Amino acid sequence: MKVIRFVICMINEGYEASLELHKIYGVTSPLDNDPEEYLRIIDESGEDYLYPANWFEEVALGHIIEGRLLEAIAA
């Protein structure tokens, strides 16, 4: 699972155990059959699942912080 960008969760209605509000999550590349209005998010289970894209806001991180997050995900 390769993370291609990071987003912040703004809505988690019905998925409170899988997504924490205001937490940063990694986004992986979509699969061929994934709907365009969904993102493949690495959630609290550590697996990637589809969630509505409008539940998240993209976040721009500095190179050092982004590198540390990628290292933590890989560990």
PQR file with spaces between the fields and no chain letter, atoms N, CA, C, O and H, PARSE charges and radii, in Angstrom:
ATOM       1  N    MET     1       0.834   -1.179    0.000 -0.4000 1.5000
ATOM       2  CA   MET     1       0.000    0.000    0.000 -0.0000 2.0000
ATOM       3  C    MET     1       0.881    1.245    0.000  0.5500 1.7000
ATOM       4  O    MET     1       1.556    1.528    0.990 -0.5500 1.4000
ATOM       5  N    LYS     2       0.878    1.976   -1.083 -0.4000 1.5000
ATOM       6  CA   LYS     2       1.685    3.186   -1.158 -0.0000 2.0000
ATOM       7  C    LYS     2       0.802    4.416   -0.970  0.5500 1.7000
ATOM       8  O    LYS     2      -0.169    4.619   -1.698 -0.5500 1.4000
ATOM       9  H    LYS     2       0.329    1.746   -1.887  0.4000 1.0000
ATOM      10  N    VAL     3       1.156    5.224    0.013 -0.4000 1.5000
ATOM      11  CA   VAL     3       0.422    6.459    0.279 -0.0000 2.0000
ATOM      12  C    VAL     3       0.839    7.494   -0.760  0.5500 1.7000
ATOM      13  O    VAL     3       2.028    7.717   -0.986 -0.5500 1.4000
ATOM      14  H    VAL     3       1.945    5.058    0.605  0.4000 1.0000
ATOM      15  N    ILE     4      -0.160    8.129   -1.396 -0.4000 1.5000
ATOM      16  CA   ILE     4       0.137    9.129   -2.423 -0.0000 2.0000
ATOM      17  C    ILE     4      -0.122   10.555   -1.949  0.5500 1.7000
ATOM      18  O    ILE     4       0.375   11.508   -2.547 -0.5500 1.4000
ATOM      19  H    ILE     4      -1.126    7.948   -1.213  0.4000 1.0000
ATOM      20  N    ARG     5      -0.901   10.705   -0.874 -0.4000 1.5000
ATOM      21  CA   ARG     5      -1.169   12.028   -0.300 -0.0000 2.0000
ATOM      22  C    ARG     5      -1.823   11.860    1.062  0.5500 1.7000
ATOM      23  O    ARG     5      -2.132   10.747    1.489 -0.5500 1.4000
ATOM      24  H    ARG     5      -1.305    9.931   -0.388  0.4000 1.0000
ATOM      25  N    PHE     6      -2.027   12.992    1.739 -0.4000 1.5000
ATOM      26  CA   PHE     6      -2.637   12.967    3.063 -0.0000 2.0000
ATOM      27  C    PHE     6      -3.870   13.860    3.093  0.5500 1.7000
ATOM      28  O    PHE     6      -3.942   14.884    2.414 -0.5500 1.4000
ATOM      29  H    PHE     6      -1.776   13.895    1.392  0.4000 1.0000
ATOM      30  N    VAL     7      -4.839   13.438    3.905 -0.4000 1.5000
ATOM      31  CA   VAL     7      -6.087   14.187    4.072 -0.0000 2.0000
ATOM      32  C    VAL     7      -6.454   14.223    5.552  0.5500 1.7000
ATOM      33  O    VAL     7      -5.955   13.424    6.345 -0.5500 1.4000
ATOM      34  H    VAL     7      -4.781   12.606    4.457  0.4000 1.0000
ATOM      35  N    ILE     8      -7.330   15.157    5.914 -0.4000 1.5000
ATOM      36  CA   ILE     8      -7.857   15.251    7.278 -0.0000 2.0000
ATOM      37  C    ILE     8      -9.324   14.856    7.243  0.5500 1.7000
ATOM      38  O    ILE     8     -10.076   15.311    6.382 -0.5500 1.4000
ATOM      39  H    ILE     8      -7.735   15.806    5.270  0.4000 1.0000
ATOM      40  N    CYS     9      -9.725   14.013    8.177 -0.4000 1.5000
ATOM      41  CA   CYS     9     -11.115   13.565    8.268 -0.0000 2.0000
ATOM      42  C    CYS     9     -11.976   14.676    8.867  0.5500 1.7000
ATOM      43  O    CYS     9     -11.692   15.172    9.957 -0.5500 1.4000
ATOM      44  H    CYS     9      -9.114   13.644    8.877  0.4000 1.0000
ATOM      45  N    MET    10     -13.026   15.062    8.149 -0.4000 1.5000
ATOM      46  CA   MET    10     -13.941   16.105    8.606 -0.0000 2.0000
ATOM      47  C    MET    10     -15.316   15.547    8.973  0.5500 1.7000
ATOM      48  O    MET    10     -16.059   16.177    9.726 -0.5500 1.4000
ATOM      49  H    MET    10     -13.257   14.660    7.263  0.4000 1.0000
ATOM      50  N    ILE    11     -15.656   14.376    8.450 -0.4000 1.5000
ATOM      51  CA   ILE    11     -16.934   13.710    8.723 -0.0000 2.0000
ATOM      52  C    ILE    11     -16.642   12.222    8.900  0.5500 1.7000
ATOM      53  O    ILE    11     -15.874   11.641    8.133 -0.5500 1.4000
ATOM      54  H    ILE    11     -15.052   13.864    7.838  0.4000 1.0000
ATOM      55  N    ASN    12     -17.257   11.603    9.918 -0.4000 1.5000
ATOM      56  CA   ASN    12     -17.080   10.160   10.125 -0.0000 2.0000
ATOM      57  C    ASN    12     -18.397    9.471   10.481  0.5500 1.7000
ATOM      58  O    ASN    12     -18.392    8.384   11.059 -0.5500 1.4000
ATOM      59  H    ASN    12     -17.881   12.075   10.542  0.4000 1.0000
ATOM      60  N    GLU    13     -19.502   10.085   10.145 -0.4000 1.5000
ATOM      61  CA   GLU    13     -20.836    9.621   10.524 -0.0000 2.0000
ATOM      62  C    GLU    13     -21.059    8.145   10.175  0.5500 1.7000
ATOM      63  O    GLU    13     -21.019    7.751    9.010 -0.5500 1.4000
ATOM      64  H    GLU    13     -19.506   10.968    9.676  0.4000 1.0000
ATOM      65  N    GLY    14     -21.294    7.342   11.222 -0.4000 1.5000
ATOM      66  CA   GLY    14     -21.521    5.915   11.044 -0.0000 2.0000
ATOM      67  C    GLY    14     -20.251    5.087   11.019  0.5500 1.7000
ATOM      68  O    GLY    14     -20.316    3.857   11.013 -0.5500 1.4000
ATOM      69  H    GLY    14     -21.326    7.662   12.168  0.4000 1.0000
ATOM      70  N    TYR    15     -19.096    5.739   11.004 -0.4000 1.5000
ATOM      71  CA   TYR    15     -17.811    5.033   10.949 -0.0000 2.0000
ATOM      72  C    TYR    15     -16.869    5.518   12.049  0.5500 1.7000
ATOM      73  O    TYR    15     -15.659    5.613   11.843 -0.5500 1.4000
ATOM      74  H    TYR    15     -19.043    6.737   11.009  0.4000 1.0000
ATOM      75  N    GLU    16     -17.425    5.822   13.205 -0.4000 1.5000
ATOM      76  CA   GLU    16     -16.641    6.385   14.303 -0.0000 2.0000
ATOM      77  C    GLU    16     -15.506    5.468   14.754  0.5500 1.7000
ATOM      78  O    GLU    16     -14.469    5.956   15.203 -0.5500 1.4000
ATOM      79  H    GLU    16     -18.408    5.745   13.373  0.4000 1.0000
ATOM      80  N    ALA    17     -15.680    4.152   14.645 -0.4000 1.5000
ATOM      81  CA   ALA    17     -14.626    3.216   15.044 -0.0000 2.0000
ATOM      82  C    ALA    17     -13.513    3.141   14.002  0.5500 1.7000
ATOM      83  O    ALA    17     -12.390    2.749   14.320 -0.5500 1.4000
ATOM      84  H    ALA    17     -16.523    3.755   14.281  0.4000 1.0000
ATOM      85  N    SER    18     -13.816    3.512   12.771 -0.4000 1.5000
ATOM      86  CA   SER    18     -12.849    3.401   11.676 -0.0000 2.0000
ATOM      87  C    SER    18     -12.142    4.706   11.347  0.5500 1.7000
ATOM      88  O    SER    18     -11.015    4.701   10.852 -0.5500 1.4000
ATOM      89  H    SER    18     -14.728    3.831   12.513  0.4000 1.0000
ATOM      90  N    LEU    19     -12.809    5.828   11.623 -0.4000 1.5000
ATOM      91  CA   LEU    19     -12.264    7.144   11.297 -0.0000 2.0000
ATOM      92  C    LEU    19     -12.414    8.081   12.484  0.5500 1.7000
ATOM      93  O    LEU    19     -13.488    8.170   13.079 -0.5500 1.4000
ATOM      94  H    LEU    19     -13.725    5.832   12.025  0.4000 1.0000
ATOM      95  N    GLU    20     -11.334    8.783   12.832 -0.4000 1.5000
ATOM      96  CA   GLU    20     -11.383    9.781   13.896 -0.0000 2.0000
ATOM      97  C    GLU    20     -11.455   11.171   13.268  0.5500 1.7000
ATOM      98  O    GLU    20     -10.703   11.492   12.348 -0.5500 1.4000
ATOM      99  H    GLU    20     -10.462    8.710   12.349  0.4000 1.0000
ATOM     100  N    LEU    21     -12.368   11.984   13.780 -0.4000 1.5000
ATOM     101  CA   LEU    21     -12.473   13.352   13.282 -0.0000 2.0000
ATOM     102  C    LEU    21     -11.170   14.114   13.482  0.5500 1.7000
ATOM     103  O    LEU    21     -10.504   13.965   14.507 -0.5500 1.4000
ATOM     104  H    LEU    21     -12.978   11.724   14.528  0.4000 1.0000
ATOM     105  N    HIS    22     -10.817   14.918   12.510 -0.4000 1.5000
ATOM     106  CA   HIS    22      -9.666   15.822   12.537 -0.0000 2.0000
ATOM     107  C    HIS    22      -8.324   15.089   12.570  0.5500 1.7000
ATOM     108  O    HIS    22      -7.301   15.695   12.887 -0.5500 1.4000
ATOM     109  H    HIS    22     -11.358   15.039   11.678  0.4000 1.0000
ATOM     110  N    LYS    23      -8.317   13.815   12.251 -0.4000 1.5000
ATOM     111  CA   LYS    23      -7.073   13.049   12.192 -0.0000 2.0000
ATOM     112  C    LYS    23      -6.578   13.002   10.749  0.5500 1.7000
ATOM     113  O    LYS    23      -7.375   13.002    9.810 -0.5500 1.4000
ATOM     114  H    LYS    23      -9.148   13.323   11.994  0.4000 1.0000
ATOM     115  N    ILE    24      -5.262   12.961   10.581 -0.4000 1.5000
ATOM     116  CA   ILE    24      -4.652   12.861    9.258 -0.0000 2.0000
ATOM     117  C    ILE    24      -4.603   11.391    8.848  0.5500 1.7000
ATOM     118  O    ILE    24      -4.189   10.529    9.623 -0.5500 1.4000
ATOM     119  H    ILE    24      -4.615   12.960   11.344  0.4000 1.0000
ATOM     120  N    TYR    25      -5.034   11.123    7.619 -0.4000 1.5000
ATOM     121  CA   TYR    25      -5.028    9.767    7.060 -0.0000 2.0000
ATOM     122  C    TYR    25      -4.296    9.757    5.726  0.5500 1.7000
ATOM     123  O    TYR    25      -4.298   10.741    4.986 -0.5500 1.4000
ATOM     124  H    TYR    25      -5.371   11.823    6.990  0.4000 1.0000
ATOM     125  N    GLY    26      -3.671    8.625    5.440 -0.4000 1.5000
ATOM     126  CA   GLY    26      -3.032    8.424    4.151 -0.0000 2.0000
ATOM     127  C    GLY    26      -4.040    7.958    3.115  0.5500 1.7000
ATOM     128  O    GLY    26      -4.973    7.216    3.421 -0.5500 1.4000
ATOM     129  H    GLY    26      -3.669    7.826    6.041  0.4000 1.0000
ATOM     130  N    VAL    27      -3.834    8.409    1.882 -0.4000 1.5000
ATOM     131  CA   VAL    27      -4.669    8.012    0.751 -0.0000 2.0000
ATOM     132  C    VAL    27      -3.809    7.171   -0.181  0.5500 1.7000
ATOM     133  O    VAL    27      -2.683    7.550   -0.504 -0.5500 1.4000
ATOM     134  H    VAL    27      -3.076    9.012    1.634  0.4000 1.0000
ATOM     135  N    THR    28      -4.336    6.034   -0.612 -0.4000 1.5000
ATOM     136  CA   THR    28      -3.631    5.188   -1.568 -0.0000 2.0000
ATOM     137  C    THR    28      -4.212    5.398   -2.960  0.5500 1.7000
ATOM     138  O    THR    28      -5.260    6.024   -3.114 -0.5500 1.4000
ATOM     139  H    THR    28      -5.251    5.726   -0.350  0.4000 1.0000
ATOM     140  N    SER    29      -3.537    4.879   -3.958 -0.4000 1.5000
ATOM     141  CA   SER    29      -4.014    4.991   -5.339 -0.0000 2.0000
ATOM     142  C    SER    29      -5.329    4.254   -5.505  0.5500 1.7000
ATOM     143  O    SER    29      -5.522    3.183   -4.930 -0.5500 1.4000
ATOM     144  H    SER    29      -2.685    4.370   -3.833  0.4000 1.0000
ATOM     145  N    PRO    30      -6.238    4.826   -6.294 -0.5600 1.5000
ATOM     146  CA   PRO    30      -7.513    4.134   -6.522  0.2800 2.0000
ATOM     147  C    PRO    30      -7.321    2.893   -7.382  0.5500 1.7000
ATOM     148  O    PRO    30      -6.400    2.817   -8.194 -0.5500 1.4000
ATOM     149  N    LEU    31      -8.201    1.931   -7.189 -0.4000 1.5000
ATOM     150  CA   LEU    31      -8.231    0.764   -8.063 -0.0000 2.0000
ATOM     151  C    LEU    31      -9.044    1.122   -9.304  0.5500 1.7000
ATOM     152  O    LEU    31      -9.769    2.117   -9.311 -0.5500 1.4000
ATOM     153  H    LEU    31      -8.950    1.993   -6.530  0.4000 1.0000
ATOM     154  N    ASP    32      -8.923    0.324  -10.335 -0.4000 1.5000
ATOM     155  CA   ASP    32      -9.587    0.630  -11.606 -0.0000 2.0000
ATOM     156  C    ASP    32     -11.089    0.825  -11.481  0.5500 1.7000
ATOM     157  O    ASP    32     -11.664    1.657  -12.183 -0.5500 1.4000
ATOM     158  H    ASP    32      -8.334   -0.484  -10.330  0.4000 1.0000
ATOM     159  N    ASN    33     -11.730    0.072  -10.600 -0.4000 1.5000
ATOM     160  CA   ASN    33     -13.192    0.134  -10.496 -0.0000 2.0000
ATOM     161  C    ASN    33     -13.690    1.021   -9.350  0.5500 1.7000
ATOM     162  O    ASN    33     -14.886    1.019   -9.061 -0.5500 1.4000
ATOM     163  H    ASN    33     -11.263   -0.603  -10.029  0.4000 1.0000
ATOM     164  N    ASP    34     -12.812    1.774   -8.694 -0.4000 1.5000
ATOM     165  CA   ASP    34     -13.236    2.665   -7.606 -0.0000 2.0000
ATOM     166  C    ASP    34     -14.018    3.852   -8.169  0.5500 1.7000
ATOM     167  O    ASP    34     -13.591    4.460   -9.150 -0.5500 1.4000
ATOM     168  H    ASP    34     -11.840    1.776   -8.929  0.4000 1.0000
ATOM     169  N    PRO    35     -15.160    4.189   -7.559 -0.5600 1.5000
ATOM     170  CA   PRO    35     -15.914    5.370   -8.001  0.2800 2.0000
ATOM     171  C    PRO    35     -15.092    6.645   -7.788  0.5500 1.7000
ATOM     172  O    PRO    35     -14.343    6.745   -6.817 -0.5500 1.4000
ATOM     173  N    GLU    36     -15.231    7.605   -8.685 -0.4000 1.5000
ATOM     174  CA   GLU    36     -14.450    8.846   -8.615 -0.0000 2.0000
ATOM     175  C    GLU    36     -14.732    9.669   -7.374  0.5500 1.7000
ATOM     176  O    GLU    36     -13.859   10.404   -6.914 -0.5500 1.4000
ATOM     177  H    GLU    36     -15.840    7.523   -9.474  0.4000 1.0000
ATOM     178  N    GLU    37     -15.931    9.562   -6.823 -0.4000 1.5000
ATOM     179  CA   GLU    37     -16.301   10.392   -5.672 -0.0000 2.0000
ATOM     180  C    GLU    37     -15.883    9.775   -4.333  0.5500 1.7000
ATOM     181  O    GLU    37     -16.322   10.227   -3.276 -0.5500 1.4000
ATOM     182  H    GLU    37     -16.640    8.964   -7.197  0.4000 1.0000
ATOM     183  N    TYR    38     -15.034    8.742   -4.381 -0.4000 1.5000
ATOM     184  CA   TYR    38     -14.537    8.083   -3.177 -0.0000 2.0000
ATOM     185  C    TYR    38     -13.020    8.114   -3.142  0.5500 1.7000
ATOM     186  O    TYR    38     -12.362    8.181   -4.180 -0.5500 1.4000
ATOM     187  H    TYR    38     -14.677    8.375   -5.240  0.4000 1.0000
ATOM     188  N    LEU    39     -12.469    8.062   -1.922 -0.4000 1.5000
ATOM     189  CA   LEU    39     -11.028    7.952   -1.713 -0.0000 2.0000
ATOM     190  C    LEU    39     -10.737    6.629   -1.028  0.5500 1.7000
ATOM     191  O    LEU    39     -11.537    6.142   -0.230 -0.5500 1.4000
ATOM     192  H    LEU    39     -13.004    8.008   -1.079  0.4000 1.0000
ATOM     193  N    ARG    40      -9.595    6.057   -1.342 -0.4000 1.5000
ATOM     194  CA   ARG    40      -9.142    4.832   -0.688 -0.0000 2.0000
ATOM     195  C    ARG    40      -8.252    5.270    0.474  0.5500 1.7000
ATOM     196  O    ARG    40      -7.099    5.652    0.275 -0.5500 1.4000
ATOM     197  H    ARG    40      -8.944    6.452   -1.991  0.4000 1.0000
ATOM     198  N    ILE    41      -8.805    5.209    1.698 -0.4000 1.5000
ATOM     199  CA   ILE    41      -8.178    5.719    2.923 -0.0000 2.0000
ATOM     200  C    ILE    41      -7.639    4.561    3.758  0.5500 1.7000
ATOM     201  O    ILE    41      -8.301    3.534    3.900 -0.5500 1.4000
ATOM     202  H    ILE    41      -9.742    4.898    1.860  0.4000 1.0000
ATOM     203  N    ILE    42      -6.436    4.727    4.312 -0.4000 1.5000
ATOM     204  CA   ILE    42      -5.926    3.762    5.293 -0.0000 2.0000
ATOM     205  C    ILE    42      -6.523    4.181    6.628  0.5500 1.7000
ATOM     206  O    ILE    42      -6.102    5.173    7.223 -0.5500 1.4000
ATOM     207  H    ILE    42      -5.898    5.562    4.197  0.4000 1.0000
ATOM     208  N    ASP    43      -7.511    3.415    7.095 -0.4000 1.5000
ATOM     209  CA   ASP    43      -8.254    3.809    8.298 -0.0000 2.0000
ATOM     210  C    ASP    43      -7.642    3.207    9.557  0.5500 1.7000
ATOM     211  O    ASP    43      -6.516    2.709    9.528 -0.5500 1.4000
ATOM     212  H    ASP    43      -7.853    2.609    6.612  0.4000 1.0000
ATOM     213  N    GLU    44      -8.379    3.252   10.658 -0.4000 1.5000
ATOM     214  CA   GLU    44      -7.879    2.783   11.955 -0.0000 2.0000
ATOM     215  C    GLU    44      -7.565    1.291   11.975  0.5500 1.7000
ATOM     216  O    GLU    44      -6.825    0.834   12.846 -0.5500 1.4000
ATOM     217  H    GLU    44      -9.294    3.656   10.682  0.4000 1.0000
ATOM     218  N    SER    45      -8.108    0.529   11.042 -0.4000 1.5000
ATOM     219  CA   SER    45      -7.814   -0.906   10.967 -0.0000 2.0000
ATOM     220  C    SER    45      -6.438   -1.158   10.362  0.5500 1.7000
ATOM     221  O    SER    45      -5.901   -2.260   10.468 -0.5500 1.4000
ATOM     222  H    SER    45      -8.709    0.900   10.334  0.4000 1.0000
ATOM     223  N    GLY    46      -5.866   -0.130    9.726 -0.4000 1.5000
ATOM     224  CA   GLY    46      -4.586   -0.288    9.048 -0.0000 2.0000
ATOM     225  C    GLY    46      -4.734   -0.766    7.615  0.5500 1.7000
ATOM     226  O    GLY    46      -3.741   -0.941    6.910 -0.5500 1.4000
ATOM     227  H    GLY    46      -6.303    0.766    9.641  0.4000 1.0000
ATOM     228  N    GLU    47      -5.961   -0.977    7.185 -0.4000 1.5000
ATOM     229  CA   GLU    47      -6.255   -1.404    5.816 -0.0000 2.0000
ATOM     230  C    GLU    47      -6.852   -0.235    5.044  0.5500 1.7000
ATOM     231  O    GLU    47      -7.328    0.733    5.637 -0.5500 1.4000
ATOM     232  H    GLU    47      -6.768   -0.835    7.758  0.4000 1.0000
ATOM     233  N    ASP    48      -6.823   -0.330    3.717 -0.4000 1.5000
ATOM     234  CA   ASP    48      -7.423    0.734    2.918 -0.0000 2.0000
ATOM     235  C    ASP    48      -8.856    0.373    2.535  0.5500 1.7000
ATOM     236  O    ASP    48      -9.138   -0.735    2.079 -0.5500 1.4000
ATOM     237  H    ASP    48      -6.435   -1.116    3.235  0.4000 1.0000
ATOM     238  N    TYR    49      -9.748    1.335    2.733 -0.4000 1.5000
ATOM     239  CA   TYR    49     -11.168    1.184    2.414 -0.0000 2.0000
ATOM     240  C    TYR    49     -11.660    2.447    1.722  0.5500 1.7000
ATOM     241  O    TYR    49     -11.069    3.518    1.863 -0.5500 1.4000
ATOM     242  H    TYR    49      -9.519    2.235    3.103  0.4000 1.0000
ATOM     243  N    LEU    50     -12.740    2.308    0.977 -0.4000 1.5000
ATOM     244  CA   LEU    50     -13.336    3.452    0.288 -0.0000 2.0000
ATOM     245  C    LEU    50     -14.232    4.249    1.225  0.5500 1.7000
ATOM     246  O    LEU    50     -15.061    3.693    1.946 -0.5500 1.4000
ATOM     247  H    LEU    50     -13.220    1.438    0.862  0.4000 1.0000
ATOM     248  N    TYR    51     -14.046    5.561    1.196 -0.4000 1.5000
ATOM     249  CA   TYR    51     -14.896    6.485    1.941 -0.0000 2.0000
ATOM     250  C    TYR    51     -15.221    7.658    1.020  0.5500 1.7000
ATOM     251  O    TYR    51     -14.445    7.964    0.115 -0.5500 1.4000
ATOM     252  H    TYR    51     -13.373    6.012    0.611  0.4000 1.0000
ATOM     253  N    PRO    52     -16.356    8.318    1.241 -0.5600 1.5000
ATOM     254  CA   PRO    52     -16.713    9.469    0.405  0.2800 2.0000
ATOM     255  C    PRO    52     -15.634   10.563    0.464  0.5500 1.7000
ATOM     256  O    PRO    52     -15.181   10.941    1.544 -0.5500 1.4000
ATOM     257  N    ALA    53     -15.239   11.051   -0.687 -0.4000 1.5000
ATOM     258  CA   ALA    53     -14.184   12.066   -0.763 -0.0000 2.0000
ATOM     259  C    ALA    53     -14.571   13.350   -0.038  0.5500 1.7000
ATOM     260  O    ALA    53     -13.705   14.049    0.489 -0.5500 1.4000
ATOM     261  H    ALA    53     -15.607   10.743   -1.565  0.4000 1.0000
ATOM     262  N    ASN    54     -15.874   13.668   -0.007 -0.4000 1.5000
ATOM     263  CA   ASN    54     -16.290   14.918    0.640 -0.0000 2.0000
ATOM     264  C    ASN    54     -16.219   14.851    2.167  0.5500 1.7000
ATOM     265  O    ASN    54     -16.537   15.833    2.837 -0.5500 1.4000
ATOM     266  H    ASN    54     -16.577   13.101   -0.436  0.4000 1.0000
ATOM     267  N    TRP    55     -15.816   13.731    2.720 -0.4000 1.5000
ATOM     268  CA   TRP    55     -15.593   13.609    4.162 -0.0000 2.0000
ATOM     269  C    TRP    55     -14.203   14.102    4.560  0.5500 1.7000
ATOM     270  O    TRP    55     -13.904   14.195    5.750 -0.5500 1.4000
ATOM     271  H    TRP    55     -15.558   12.932    2.176  0.4000 1.0000
ATOM     272  N    PHE    56     -13.359   14.415    3.595 -0.4000 1.5000
ATOM     273  CA   PHE    56     -11.954   14.719    3.845 -0.0000 2.0000
ATOM     274  C    PHE    56     -11.544   16.012    3.154  0.5500 1.7000
ATOM     275  O    PHE    56     -12.120   16.413    2.142 -0.5500 1.4000
ATOM     276  H    PHE    56     -13.602   14.340    2.628  0.4000 1.0000
ATOM     277  N    GLU    57     -10.535   16.650    3.731 -0.4000 1.5000
ATOM     278  CA   GLU    57      -9.897   17.813    3.120 -0.0000 2.0000
ATOM     279  C    GLU    57      -8.424   17.479    2.937  0.5500 1.7000
ATOM     280  O    GLU    57      -7.777   16.964    3.849 -0.5500 1.4000
ATOM     281  H    GLU    57     -10.067   16.324    4.553  0.4000 1.0000
ATOM     282  N    GLU    58      -7.905   17.773    1.762 -0.4000 1.5000
ATOM     283  CA   GLU    58      -6.492   17.519    1.500 -0.0000 2.0000
ATOM     284  C    GLU    58      -5.642   18.468    2.333  0.5500 1.7000
ATOM     285  O    GLU    58      -6.016   19.618    2.561 -0.5500 1.4000
ATOM     286  H    GLU    58      -8.430   18.192    1.021  0.4000 1.0000
ATOM     287  N    VAL    59      -4.507   17.977    2.780 -0.4000 1.5000
ATOM     288  CA   VAL    59      -3.615   18.777    3.611 -0.0000 2.0000
ATOM     289  C    VAL    59      -2.224   18.783    2.969  0.5500 1.7000
ATOM     290  O    VAL    59      -1.726   17.750    2.521 -0.5500 1.4000
ATOM     291  H    VAL    59      -4.203   17.042    2.595  0.4000 1.0000
ATOM     292  N    ALA    60      -1.611   19.965    2.935 -0.4000 1.5000
ATOM     293  CA   ALA    60      -0.249   20.102    2.427 -0.0000 2.0000
ATOM     294  C    ALA    60       0.695   20.084    3.625  0.5500 1.7000
ATOM     295  O    ALA    60       0.577   20.905    4.535 -0.5500 1.4000
ATOM     296  H    ALA    60      -2.015   20.805    3.299  0.4000 1.0000
ATOM     297  N    LEU    61       1.619   19.153    3.616 -0.4000 1.5000
ATOM     298  CA   LEU    61       2.562   18.998    4.725 -0.0000 2.0000
ATOM     299  C    LEU    61       3.967   19.356    4.255  0.5500 1.7000
ATOM     300  O    LEU    61       4.289   19.222    3.074 -0.5500 1.4000
ATOM     301  H    LEU    61       1.715   18.486    2.877  0.4000 1.0000
ATOM     302  N    GLY    62       4.791   19.806    5.178 -0.4000 1.5000
ATOM     303  CA   GLY    62       6.191   20.026    4.860 -0.0000 2.0000
ATOM     304  C    GLY    62       6.878   18.696    4.581  0.5500 1.7000
ATOM     305  O    GLY    62       6.398   17.642    4.999 -0.5500 1.4000
ATOM     306  H    GLY    62       4.530   19.915    6.137  0.4000 1.0000
ATOM     307  N    HIS    63       8.000   18.748    3.874 -0.4000 1.5000
ATOM     308  CA   HIS    63       8.703   17.521    3.489 -0.0000 2.0000
ATOM     309  C    HIS    63       9.128   16.680    4.688  0.5500 1.7000
ATOM     310  O    HIS    63       9.043   15.452    4.645 -0.5500 1.4000
ATOM     311  H    HIS    63       8.390   19.604    3.534  0.4000 1.0000
ATOM     312  N    ILE    64       9.581   17.323    5.747 -0.4000 1.5000
ATOM     313  CA   ILE    64      10.042   16.580    6.927 -0.0000 2.0000
ATOM     314  C    ILE    64       8.876   15.860    7.594  0.5500 1.7000
ATOM     315  O    ILE    64       8.979   14.678    7.920 -0.5500 1.4000
ATOM     316  H    ILE    64       9.650   18.320    5.782  0.4000 1.0000
ATOM     317  N    ILE    65       7.775   16.562    7.797 -0.4000 1.5000
ATOM     318  CA   ILE    65       6.605   15.945    8.442 -0.0000 2.0000
ATOM     319  C    ILE    65       6.049   14.832    7.571  0.5500 1.7000
ATOM     320  O    ILE    65       5.722   13.755    8.070 -0.5500 1.4000
ATOM     321  H    ILE    65       7.691   17.523    7.533  0.4000 1.0000
ATOM     322  N    GLU    66       5.938   15.088    6.261 -0.4000 1.5000
ATOM     323  CA   GLU    66       5.425   14.059    5.361 -0.0000 2.0000
ATOM     324  C    GLU    66       6.316   12.819    5.391  0.5500 1.7000
ATOM     325  O    GLU    66       5.815   11.695    5.403 -0.5500 1.4000
ATOM     326  H    GLU    66       6.203   15.962    5.856  0.4000 1.0000
ATOM     327  N    GLY    67       7.622   13.018    5.402 -0.4000 1.5000
ATOM     328  CA   GLY    67       8.552   11.894    5.468 -0.0000 2.0000
ATOM     329  C    GLY    67       8.389   11.086    6.745  0.5500 1.7000
ATOM     330  O    GLY    67       8.435    9.856    6.717 -0.5500 1.4000
ATOM     331  H    GLY    67       8.028   13.931    5.392  0.4000 1.0000
ATOM     332  N    ARG    68       8.200   11.766    7.850 -0.4000 1.5000
ATOM     333  CA   ARG    68       8.012   11.063    9.128 -0.0000 2.0000
ATOM     334  C    ARG    68       6.706   10.286    9.152  0.5500 1.7000
ATOM     335  O    ARG    68       6.660    9.176    9.682 -0.5500 1.4000
ATOM     336  H    ARG    68       8.162   12.765    7.873  0.4000 1.0000
ATOM     337  N    LEU    69       5.648   10.850    8.589 -0.4000 1.5000
ATOM     338  CA   LEU    69       4.376   10.123    8.518 -0.0000 2.0000
ATOM     339  C    LEU    69       4.505    8.882    7.637  0.5500 1.7000
ATOM     340  O    LEU    69       3.990    7.818    7.981 -0.5500 1.4000
ATOM     341  H    LEU    69       5.686   11.751    8.158  0.4000 1.0000
ATOM     342  N    LEU    70       5.189    9.016    6.507 -0.4000 1.5000
ATOM     343  CA   LEU    70       5.382    7.860    5.627 -0.0000 2.0000
ATOM     344  C    LEU    70       6.204    6.771    6.312  0.5500 1.7000
ATOM     345  O    LEU    70       5.918    5.585    6.149 -0.5500 1.4000
ATOM     346  H    LEU    70       5.607    9.880    6.228  0.4000 1.0000
ATOM     347  N    GLU    71       7.222    7.164    7.078 -0.4000 1.5000
ATOM     348  CA   GLU    71       8.019    6.196    7.840 -0.0000 2.0000
ATOM     349  C    GLU    71       7.158    5.488    8.875  0.5500 1.7000
ATOM     350  O    GLU    71       7.277    4.276    9.055 -0.5500 1.4000
ATOM     351  H    GLU    71       7.454    8.128    7.211  0.4000 1.0000
ATOM     352  N    ALA    72       6.292    6.230    9.558 -0.4000 1.5000
ATOM     353  CA   ALA    72       5.426    5.639   10.584 -0.0000 2.0000
ATOM     354  C    ALA    72       4.445    4.654    9.970  0.5500 1.7000
ATOM     355  O    ALA    72       4.171    3.608   10.557 -0.5500 1.4000
ATOM     356  H    ALA    72       6.196    7.215    9.412  0.4000 1.0000
ATOM     357  N    ILE    73       3.914    4.973    8.800 -0.4000 1.5000
ATOM     358  CA   ILE    73       2.980    4.063    8.131 -0.0000 2.0000
ATOM     359  C    ILE    73       3.686    2.786    7.710  0.5500 1.7000
ATOM     360  O    ILE    73       3.117    1.698    7.798 -0.5500 1.4000
ATOM     361  H    ILE    73       4.137    5.823    8.323  0.4000 1.0000
ATOM     362  N    ALA    74       4.931    2.917    7.249 -0.4000 1.5000
ATOM     363  CA   ALA    74       5.686    1.757    6.773 -0.0000 2.0000
ATOM     364  C    ALA    74       6.117    0.837    7.911  0.5500 1.7000
ATOM     365  O    ALA    74       6.371   -0.347    7.689 -0.5500 1.4000
ATOM     366  H    ALA    74       5.394    3.801    7.177  0.4000 1.0000
ATOM     367  N    ALA    75       6.201    1.373    9.122 -0.4000 1.5000
ATOM     368  CA   ALA    75       6.693    0.582   10.269 -0.0000 2.0000
ATOM     369  C    ALA    75       5.692   -0.446   10.733  0.5500 1.7000
ATOM     370  O    ALA    75       5.959   -1.183   11.682 -0.5500 1.4000
ATOM     371  H    ALA    75       5.995    2.335    9.302  0.4000 1.0000
